[in-house]
Amino acid sequence: MQSLSLSRPIVRAAFCAFLLLLPLGVVWNLVAAQYFPSRAIKIGPRLGGVTYETAVKLSWPEIRDGKFQKAIVSRVTEAMPIRPLLIHINNEIRFHLFGELTAPNVVRGVNGQLIEKTYLDDYCSRTEGMGTRLAAVALPKLKDIQNFFSAHGAIFVYVITPSKAAHLPEYFVNRVPCPSTMLARTQLVPDYVGALRREGINIVDTAGLIHSLKGKYPFDLFPQGGVHWNDVGGALSVSAVVDEINRLAGRDIIPPFKFTYTMSGAGKGADRELVDLLNVFFPPLGYQTPKVSFQPAIPCAESPARQLDVALVGSSFGDLPARMLIEGNCLARLQFYYYATLGRFGGEPYHELQRNLSDSDLNVWRNAKVVILEENESFMASNKVGYVDQLRAVVKRP
């Protein structure tokens, strides 16, 4: 009894000290966010996902609209040291007790399959004839790009990548309103690819390739807890891209590879990217994914492809192929431009080289010997992402 009575003042004192130190932690994190981001104090597991800071603008219109006050509250909330812990506690209760997903853009389908809502919305809004209409929008842009690189002795290929919603619709279409017809959903990519191919565009339809292989492996080509293709899907698609580049070159300028795979638990990255967005203590990771090992046609140390300047411009679906082209196809000088300007990736080991590129940083595209332009089937010919227009603008510069 005596020990219990002594412990209560200690606990109360510790709790009071914590409450007094909490504002100091907030102040420190506000400073660290600007000058020492790696030294910020965070209590609890790391949060998955990306948040964008709201600009704090002190002006009468911003105050009148409440935007200034909201921006201040957002900054202070983000700076709370215990925020990760509180978020995980809240999400754990809601997910495991009530089955709620707290990630706002994530939809759970059958058998625990996860997908981003934007891909599902696209799949369910397709209309008949849309592929032909989109091709008409994309054609003049792609012709300008392809003609420029052809005139400069370079190779250009346009790559269409697959959507998880289009590959595994049976897991998701009954979970949301999906008014599009089956014909509209399945014909979008073939119509789009066919129209551009007839006009001479060098196009690689990895979406059609992956969809044609459904059921050919003892696993899906998209991980349960991710929205991007797995390693086997990526490797098969990269091989198709390399075959087309070599065909256009008239010889093997890029050594092909063979690959093997082994099954393992979902480790990191694309295999569990949506699971990590749930921010729970016990994520649902009871599934396996394939991991590939490459066997290049020749040792990369001996391959002339190491000196080949290659630019890959694309979406998040370009990240895995970029890494594979470097590791498996010996393209040591390949640079991946994530949405053109958001980031530049490459190197051995593969990593981010630069963030937030300027327009002048993109001029190197003009001198590349191989240019790969990647678009996902969910956003083909879309003006929302804009990186196709940026590539066209670069090649149109005098």
C-alpha positions as CSV (number, residue, x, y, z in Angstrom):
1,M,0.0,0.0,0.0
2,Q,2.8,2.4,0.9
3,S,4.5,1.8,-2.5
4,L,1.2,2.6,-4.3
5,S,0.7,5.8,-2.4
6,L,4.2,6.9,-3.2
7,S,3.8,6.1,-6.9
8,R,0.8,8.3,-7.4
9,P,2.6,11.6,-6.8
10,I,5.4,10.4,-9.1
11,V,2.9,9.5,-11.9
12,R,1.1,12.8,-11.5
13,A,4.4,14.7,-11.5
14,A,5.6,12.9,-14.6
15,F,2.3,13.6,-16.4
16,C,2.4,17.3,-15.4
17,A,6.0,17.5,-16.6
18,F,4.9,15.9,-19.9
19,L,2.1,18.4,-20.4
20,L,4.5,21.3,-19.7
21,L,7.1,20.0,-22.1
22,L,4.6,19.3,-24.9
23,P,4.3,23.0,-26.0
24,L,8.1,23.2,-26.1
25,G,8.2,20.1,-28.3
26,V,5.7,21.8,-30.7
27,V,7.8,24.9,-30.8
28,W,11.0,22.9,-31.5
29,N,9.3,20.9,-34.3
30,L,8.1,24.1,-35.9
31,V,11.7,25.3,-36.0
32,A,13.1,21.9,-37.0
33,A,10.6,21.7,-39.9
34,Q,12.4,24.8,-41.4
35,Y,16.0,24.2,-40.5
36,F,16.6,20.7,-39.0
37,P,13.8,18.4,-40.3
38,S,15.7,15.2,-39.4
39,R,15.8,16.3,-35.7
40,A,12.1,16.8,-35.3
41,I,10.7,15.0,-32.2
42,K,8.1,12.4,-33.1
43,I,6.6,9.9,-30.6
44,G,5.1,6.8,-32.1
45,P,5.5,4.8,-35.4
46,R,6.4,6.8,-38.5
47,L,3.3,8.0,-40.4
48,G,2.8,6.7,-44.0
49,G,1.8,9.0,-46.7
50,V,2.7,12.6,-47.7
51,T,1.1,15.8,-46.3
52,Y,1.5,19.1,-48.0
53,E,2.0,22.2,-45.9
54,T,-0.6,24.9,-46.2
55,A,1.0,28.2,-47.0
56,V,0.7,30.8,-44.1
57,K,-0.1,34.2,-45.6
58,L,-0.7,37.1,-43.2
59,S,-3.1,39.3,-45.0
60,W,-6.6,40.7,-44.4
61,P,-8.3,38.6,-47.2
62,E,-6.7,35.4,-45.7
63,I,-7.8,36.4,-42.2
64,R,-11.3,37.3,-43.3
65,D,-11.7,34.0,-45.1
66,G,-10.3,32.0,-42.2
67,K,-7.5,30.6,-44.4
68,F,-4.7,32.2,-42.2
69,Q,-6.2,30.7,-39.0
70,K,-6.6,27.3,-40.6
71,A,-3.0,27.3,-41.9
72,I,-1.7,28.1,-38.4
73,V,-3.8,25.4,-36.8
74,S,-2.6,22.9,-39.4
75,R,1.1,23.8,-38.8
76,V,0.7,23.5,-35.0
77,T,-1.1,20.2,-35.3
78,E,1.5,18.7,-37.6
79,A,4.2,19.8,-35.1
80,M,2.8,18.0,-32.1
81,P,5.3,15.3,-31.1
82,I,2.6,12.8,-30.0
83,R,0.6,13.2,-33.3
84,P,1.9,9.9,-34.8
85,L,1.0,8.0,-31.7
86,L,-2.5,9.5,-31.4
87,I,-3.2,8.8,-35.1
88,H,-2.1,5.2,-34.8
89,I,-4.3,4.7,-31.7
90,N,-7.3,6.2,-33.4
91,N,-6.8,4.3,-36.6
92,E,-6.2,1.0,-34.8
93,I,-9.5,1.2,-33.0
94,R,-11.5,2.2,-36.0
95,F,-9.8,-0.4,-38.3
96,H,-9.8,-3.5,-36.1
97,L,-12.9,-2.9,-34.1
98,F,-15.2,-1.3,-36.7
99,G,-13.5,-2.2,-40.1
100,E,-13.1,1.5,-41.1
101,L,-10.4,2.7,-43.3
102,T,-9.0,6.1,-42.3
103,A,-7.0,6.7,-45.4
104,P,-9.4,9.0,-47.3
105,N,-8.5,7.8,-50.9
106,V,-8.2,4.1,-50.2
107,V,-11.0,1.6,-51.0
108,R,-11.1,-2.0,-49.6
109,G,-12.4,-4.6,-51.9
110,V,-13.0,-8.4,-51.7
111,N,-10.4,-10.5,-49.8
112,G,-8.7,-7.4,-48.3
113,Q,-7.6,-6.0,-51.6
114,L,-6.8,-2.3,-51.5
115,I,-6.9,0.3,-54.3
116,E,-6.7,4.1,-54.6
117,K,-10.1,5.5,-55.4
118,T,-8.9,7.6,-58.3
119,Y,-8.1,4.5,-60.3
120,L,-11.5,3.0,-59.6
121,D,-13.3,6.3,-60.4
122,D,-11.5,6.3,-63.8
123,Y,-12.3,2.7,-64.6
124,C,-16.0,3.2,-63.7
125,S,-16.3,6.4,-65.8
126,R,-15.1,5.0,-69.1
127,T,-17.4,5.4,-72.1
128,E,-17.6,3.7,-75.5
129,G,-15.4,5.3,-78.1
130,M,-13.3,7.1,-75.4
131,G,-10.0,5.4,-76.5
132,T,-10.3,6.8,-80.1
133,R,-11.2,10.2,-78.8
134,L,-8.2,10.3,-76.4
135,A,-5.9,9.1,-79.1
136,A,-6.9,12.0,-81.3
137,V,-5.9,14.3,-78.4
138,A,-2.6,12.6,-77.8
139,L,-1.5,12.1,-81.4
140,P,-0.2,15.6,-82.3
141,K,1.8,15.7,-79.1
142,L,3.3,12.3,-79.6
143,K,4.1,13.0,-83.2
144,D,6.0,16.2,-82.3
145,I,8.0,14.3,-79.6
146,Q,8.7,11.3,-81.8
147,N,9.7,13.3,-84.8
148,F,12.2,15.4,-82.8
149,F,14.0,12.4,-81.5
150,S,13.9,10.6,-84.8
151,A,15.5,13.7,-86.5
152,H,18.2,13.7,-83.9
153,G,19.1,10.0,-84.3
154,A,17.5,9.0,-80.9
155,I,14.9,6.4,-80.2
156,F,11.5,7.3,-78.7
157,V,9.0,4.8,-77.2
158,Y,5.6,5.5,-75.7
159,V,4.6,3.0,-72.9
160,I,1.1,2.4,-71.6
161,T,1.1,0.9,-68.1
162,P,-1.8,-1.1,-66.5
163,S,-4.3,-0.1,-63.9
164,K,-5.1,-2.4,-61.0
165,A,-8.8,-1.6,-61.3
166,A,-8.7,-2.7,-65.0
167,H,-6.7,-5.9,-64.1
168,L,-8.7,-7.0,-61.1
169,P,-12.2,-5.4,-61.4
170,E,-13.9,-8.3,-59.7
171,Y,-12.5,-7.2,-56.4
172,F,-13.8,-3.7,-56.5
173,V,-16.6,-2.8,-58.9
174,N,-19.3,-4.0,-56.5
175,R,-18.0,-1.7,-53.8
176,V,-18.7,1.6,-55.5
177,P,-21.2,2.9,-58.1
178,C,-19.8,1.8,-61.5
179,P,-22.1,3.0,-64.3
180,S,-19.7,2.3,-67.2
181,T,-20.3,-0.7,-69.5
182,M,-18.0,-3.7,-69.7
183,L,-17.3,-2.9,-73.4
184,A,-16.3,0.6,-72.5
185,R,-14.0,-0.6,-69.8
186,T,-12.2,-3.3,-71.8
187,Q,-12.0,-1.5,-75.1
188,L,-10.4,1.7,-73.9
189,V,-6.8,0.6,-74.1
190,P,-7.0,-1.5,-77.3
191,D,-8.8,1.4,-79.1
192,Y,-6.3,3.9,-77.9
193,V,-3.2,1.8,-78.7
194,G,-4.6,0.7,-82.1
195,A,-5.4,4.3,-83.2
196,L,-1.9,5.6,-82.3
197,R,-0.1,2.5,-83.8
198,R,-1.9,3.0,-87.1
199,E,-0.4,6.6,-87.1
200,G,3.1,5.3,-86.7
201,I,3.6,6.0,-83.0
202,N,6.2,3.7,-81.4
203,I,3.9,2.4,-78.6
204,V,4.4,-0.5,-76.1
205,D,1.2,-1.7,-74.6
206,T,2.3,-3.2,-71.3
207,A,-1.3,-2.7,-70.1
208,G,-2.6,-5.1,-72.7
209,L,0.3,-7.5,-71.9
210,I,-0.3,-7.6,-68.2
211,H,-4.1,-8.0,-68.6
212,S,-3.5,-10.9,-71.1
213,L,-1.4,-12.7,-68.4
214,K,-4.2,-12.7,-65.8
215,G,-4.4,-16.1,-64.2
216,K,-1.1,-17.3,-65.8
217,Y,0.8,-17.1,-62.5
218,P,-0.1,-18.5,-59.1
219,F,-0.5,-14.9,-57.8
220,D,-2.0,-11.7,-59.1
221,L,0.4,-9.3,-60.9
222,F,-0.7,-6.5,-58.4
223,P,0.0,-6.9,-54.7
224,Q,-3.0,-7.1,-52.3
225,G,-1.9,-4.0,-50.4
226,G,-0.5,-1.9,-53.2
227,V,-1.8,-0.1,-56.3
228,H,1.3,-0.6,-58.6
229,W,2.4,-3.9,-60.3
230,N,4.6,-6.3,-58.5
231,D,8.1,-7.3,-59.5
232,V,7.0,-10.0,-62.0
233,G,4.6,-7.6,-63.7
234,G,7.3,-5.0,-63.9
235,A,9.9,-7.4,-65.2
236,L,7.7,-8.7,-68.0
237,S,6.8,-5.2,-69.0
238,V,10.4,-4.0,-69.0
239,S,11.4,-6.9,-71.2
240,A,8.7,-5.8,-73.7
241,V,10.0,-2.2,-73.7
242,V,13.6,-3.4,-74.2
243,D,12.5,-5.6,-77.1
244,E,10.8,-2.7,-78.8
245,I,13.8,-0.4,-78.3
246,N,16.2,-3.0,-79.8
247,R,13.8,-3.6,-82.7
248,L,13.8,0.2,-83.5
249,A,17.6,0.3,-83.2
250,G,18.0,-2.7,-85.5
251,R,20.3,-4.4,-83.0
252,D,20.6,-5.1,-79.2
253,I,21.7,-1.7,-77.8
254,I,20.2,-2.8,-74.5
255,P,21.0,-6.3,-73.2
256,P,17.9,-8.2,-72.4
257,F,17.6,-10.2,-69.1
258,K,16.1,-13.4,-67.8
259,F,14.7,-13.4,-64.4
260,T,13.6,-15.8,-61.6
261,Y,11.4,-15.1,-58.7
262,T,10.8,-16.3,-55.1
263,M,7.8,-15.6,-52.9
264,S,8.2,-13.7,-49.7
265,G,6.2,-11.5,-47.3
266,A,5.4,-8.0,-48.3
267,G,8.6,-6.1,-47.4
268,K,8.3,-2.5,-48.3
269,G,7.5,0.0,-51.1
270,A,4.9,-0.9,-53.7
271,D,4.1,-4.3,-52.1
272,R,2.5,-2.5,-49.1
273,E,2.2,1.1,-50.0
274,L,-1.6,1.3,-49.4
275,V,-1.4,-0.7,-46.2
276,D,1.1,1.8,-44.9
277,L,-1.3,4.6,-45.5
278,L,-3.7,3.0,-43.0
279,N,-1.2,3.9,-40.2
280,V,-2.2,1.2,-37.8
281,F,0.0,-0.7,-35.3
282,F,-0.9,-4.1,-36.7
283,P,-1.2,-3.7,-40.5
284,P,-2.9,-6.5,-42.6
285,L,0.2,-8.0,-44.2
286,G,-0.8,-11.7,-44.3
287,Y,0.0,-12.1,-48.0
288,Q,3.1,-12.8,-50.1
289,T,4.6,-11.2,-53.2
290,P,7.2,-12.3,-55.8
291,K,10.7,-10.9,-55.7
292,V,12.8,-11.1,-58.9
293,S,16.5,-11.8,-59.5
294,F,18.0,-10.7,-62.8
295,Q,20.3,-12.6,-65.1
296,P,21.5,-10.1,-67.7
297,A,22.5,-11.4,-71.2
298,I,26.0,-10.2,-70.5
299,P,27.7,-8.9,-67.3
300,C,26.8,-5.3,-66.9
301,A,30.4,-4.4,-66.2
302,E,31.1,-5.4,-69.8
303,S,28.0,-3.9,-71.4
304,P,28.2,-0.7,-73.6
305,A,24.7,0.0,-72.4
306,R,26.3,1.5,-69.3
307,Q,27.2,4.5,-71.3
308,L,23.8,5.0,-73.0
309,D,22.0,8.2,-72.0
310,V,18.4,7.2,-71.3
311,A,15.5,9.5,-70.0
312,L,12.4,7.9,-68.7
313,V,9.6,10.4,-68.1
314,G,6.5,9.2,-66.4
315,S,4.2,8.6,-63.5
316,S,4.6,6.5,-60.4
317,F,4.4,3.5,-62.6
318,G,7.8,4.4,-64.1
319,D,9.6,4.0,-60.8
320,L,9.9,0.2,-60.8
321,P,10.8,-0.1,-64.5
322,A,13.5,2.6,-64.0
323,R,15.1,0.6,-61.2
324,M,14.9,-2.7,-63.2
325,L,16.4,-1.1,-66.4
326,I,19.4,0.0,-64.3
327,E,19.9,-3.2,-62.4
328,G,18.8,-5.8,-65.0
329,N,19.5,-4.1,-68.3
330,C,22.8,-2.3,-67.4
331,L,21.5,1.2,-68.1
332,A,23.7,2.9,-65.4
333,R,23.0,6.4,-66.8
334,L,19.3,6.1,-67.0
335,Q,17.4,9.0,-65.3
336,F,13.8,8.7,-64.3
337,Y,11.9,12.0,-64.2
338,Y,8.9,11.6,-61.9
339,Y,6.0,13.6,-63.3
340,A,8.8,15.5,-65.1
341,T,9.7,17.9,-62.3
342,L,8.7,16.4,-59.0
343,G,11.9,14.3,-58.7
344,R,14.8,12.8,-60.6
345,F,15.9,9.3,-59.8
346,G,18.8,7.0,-60.9
347,G,22.2,5.8,-59.8
348,E,23.5,2.5,-58.4
349,P,22.0,1.9,-55.9
350,Y,18.8,3.5,-57.3
351,H,17.8,6.6,-55.3
352,E,16.5,10.1,-55.6
353,L,19.0,12.5,-57.2
354,Q,17.1,15.8,-57.2
355,R,13.8,17.2,-56.1
356,N,11.6,19.9,-57.6
357,L,13.3,20.4,-60.9
358,S,13.3,23.7,-62.9
359,D,12.5,24.0,-66.6
360,S,16.2,24.3,-67.4
361,D,16.9,21.0,-65.7
362,L,14.8,19.3,-68.4
363,N,16.9,20.4,-71.3
364,V,19.0,17.3,-71.0
365,W,16.1,15.4,-72.5
366,R,17.0,16.8,-75.9
367,N,20.3,15.0,-75.9
368,A,19.1,11.6,-74.7
369,K,19.8,8.7,-77.0
370,V,16.7,6.8,-75.8
371,V,13.6,8.5,-74.4
372,I,10.8,6.5,-72.8
373,L,7.5,8.2,-72.1
374,E,5.2,6.3,-69.7
375,E,1.5,6.9,-69.0
376,N,-0.9,4.8,-67.0
377,E,-4.1,3.7,-68.7
378,S,-6.1,5.6,-66.1
379,F,-4.7,9.0,-67.1
380,M,-3.9,8.6,-70.8
381,A,-4.0,11.9,-72.7
382,S,-5.0,13.7,-69.5
383,N,-4.1,17.4,-69.1
384,K,-4.2,16.9,-65.3
385,V,-0.8,15.4,-65.0
386,G,0.9,17.6,-67.7
387,Y,4.3,15.9,-68.1
388,V,3.6,14.9,-71.7
389,D,3.0,18.6,-72.5
390,Q,6.3,19.4,-70.7
391,L,8.2,16.9,-72.8
392,R,6.6,18.3,-75.9
393,A,7.5,21.9,-74.8
394,V,11.1,20.9,-74.3
395,V,11.5,19.4,-77.8
396,K,9.8,22.4,-79.4
397,R,12.2,24.9,-77.9
398,P,14.3,26.6,-80.6
